[in-house]
Amino acid sequence: MLTQEQVLQHLRDWMEELFEIEPDDIQLDSNLYTDLDVDSIDAIDLVVKIKALTGKQVKPEDFKNVRTVEDVVKVIQAMSEQ
């Protein structure tokens, strides 16, 4: 299973690469939409990265309540356990 810190580091790398967000701005309590300006199209790019990392398809119901970076971390950790 991936640790919270490992997943957070992947997210920081992806968000810097995809959206040019400074890694230091990406904290567990950061809101994806209001703090980091991630929109629904950006979320699709993240889903592609998550699938590549976990080897599993992200279920829409797993992602529909995601609001913060910590929510994304928890989804990825749960997927990596399966």
C-alpha positions in Angstrom: 0.0 0.0 0.0 1.2 3.5 -0.8 1.7 5.8 2.2 0.0 9.1 2.5 3.4 10.8 1.9 4.1 8.8 -1.2 0.7 9.6 -2.7 1.0 13.3 -1.8 4.4 13.4 -3.5 2.9 11.9 -6.7 0.1 14.4 -6.6 2.5 17.3 -6.2 4.6 16.0 -9.1 1.5 15.6 -11.3 0.0 18.9 -10.4 3.2 20.8 -11.1 3.7 19.0 -14.4 0.0 19.2 -15.6 -1.2 22.5 -14.1 2.0 24.4 -13.2 1.0 24.5 -9.5 3.8 25.0 -7.1 4.3 21.8 -5.0 4.5 23.8 -1.8 1.0 25.1 -2.5 -0.4 21.5 -2.5 -1.2 20.6 1.1 -3.6 17.9 2.4 -6.2 20.5 3.3 -6.0 22.4 0.0 -9.3 22.5 -1.8 -8.9 21.3 -5.4 -11.3 23.8 -6.8 -11.1 27.0 -4.7 -7.4 26.8 -3.6 -5.7 25.2 -6.6 -8.1 26.1 -9.4 -8.5 22.5 -10.6 -11.5 22.2 -12.9 -13.4 19.2 -14.2 -11.2 18.9 -17.3 -8.1 19.0 -15.0 -9.7 16.3 -12.9 -9.8 14.0 -15.9 -6.0 14.4 -16.3 -5.6 13.4 -12.7 -7.7 10.3 -13.2 -5.5 9.2 -16.0 -2.4 9.6 -13.8 -4.1 7.7 -11.0 -5.0 4.9 -13.3 -1.3 4.7 -14.5 -0.1 4.6 -10.8 -2.6 2.0 -9.5 -3.3 0.0 -12.7 -7.0 0.4 -11.9 -9.9 2.4 -13.4 -11.1 5.2 -11.2 -14.8 4.7 -10.4 -16.8 7.9 -10.9 -18.5 7.3 -7.5 -15.1 7.2 -5.8 -14.2 10.6 -7.2 -17.6 12.5 -7.0 -17.2 13.6 -3.4 -13.5 14.5 -3.7 -12.9 18.1 -2.6 -9.5 18.3 -1.0 -6.1 16.9 -1.8 -6.5 14.6 1.2 -9.7 13.2 -0.3 -7.7 12.3 -3.5 -5.0 10.7 -1.4 -7.5 8.5 0.4 -9.1 7.4 -2.9 -5.6 6.5 -4.3 -4.7 4.6 -1.1 -7.9 2.7 -1.2 -7.4 1.8 -4.8 -3.8 0.6 -4.1 -5.1 -1.7 -1.4 -7.5 -3.6 -3.7 
